[in-house]
């Protein structure tokens, strides 16, 4: 007998992975009793991988048979979307989880013998945990559960001398970039473990861990020691050593020792403190920018284009969500609302208060303007900065249309831009949806109705075929596809 493939709730999440996996495996085991054509086997031990590296999860059929015409599905706490799906003789990416896009590969060299492996590249901390390898042929199916353990092999320990303590010299060892929590210890020349004065393992902003362990060396103690930090899963470690010279333990002039310690301490701490401050400040700014963007998405609105304002050189889609330059001018009525000669168009919606957010796909275009303007602006003649709050791209230079123009440093080229209008606060903010960073915020005082503003410009290569596209909001991880 064969059974139906069980269904799983799309509401399952990674945070509730353990109960989900228990229910999943129980459901599959019940139906497995009805299917006896083949079994699926994975490794009997966890597969380990390092952050940023790759992992290969093996799976095979028994007895040996070809899986070329089977469905081979890898998934986690829910059946769909999948981590990777092979069906109808080829890989299927339509229902793949966004966080695995362009990171998975099904190794099919031995698929005719029923052996397949899933390669996951650029390993992340979120990849840690169970995976289900599922084979289906007709109404018969089987599965196996595998465990992936993610490791982060941290930096080489940095040892520094940090002054006197309890009649000796305090020496501190630091290392960062570990996962899961590492173990740190001091050893002498013979490899014997030495007692530490203090030990602290703390998480970093990126989810990895940093270790800090200190020891107090006296004149009577072994003055050459090593600091080792290791990860318990892979049992790999990094080690550094230091030798404290006798001049750090003077019998006559402790002030000279103190001066030497202070100078050495300053030489190490000043650049280290500068780097840590810069890194912490950068991480804090990035997190705050993403939080502001997430809050802005709450106020998403449905924006469409107003054909009565469109310049004759522009063509709008039927759903009024796309606009692009065309090769020749259209014969359109020269009404007062229409922009001429500048090829731009306004949104049909006007805002006289409240908060409003929308996103525009710009792709790889080399020229565009986006923002808002007063509904009362003159539609004829050249544009000015007055009554417009807009960002623009020309070739590779991004700038805010202030007076004078403000150049914008952009590290990641945005393929989608978010615009947030807070009317009462007098702010128009722009966000790079691609890397969730803040681009620029105009601050002023608004009166009257404001309307979204679009200038499609040219594409890469100087063509004008690709449009600006108003996209749905919010954008999930990986981004929503525009219509």
Secondary structure, DSSP 8 states (H G I E B T S, - for coil): ---------TT--GGGHHHHHHHHHHHHHHHHTT--S-EEEE-SS-EEEETTS-EEEEEEEES----TTSEEEEESSSSSSBSEEEETTEEE-TTB-GGGTTTEEEE-TTGGGTEEEEEE-S--GGG-EEEEEEEEETTEEEEEEEEEEEEB-----EEEEEEEETTEEEEEEEEEEEBS--EEEEE-TT--EE--SEEEEEE-TTS-EEEEEEEEE-SSS-SEEEEEEEETTTTEEEEEEEE--GGGG-SS-HHHHHHHHHHHHHHHHHHHHHHHHHHHHHHHHHHHHHHHHHHHHTTB----B-GGG--TTEEE-TTS-EEEE-SS-------TTS-EES--EEEEEEESSSEEEEEEE-TT-SEEEEEEEETTS--EE---STTEEEEEEETTEEEE--SS-EEE--SS--SEEEEEEETTTTEEEEEETTTTEEEEEEE----S-EEEEEE----TTS---S-EEEE-SS--TT-----
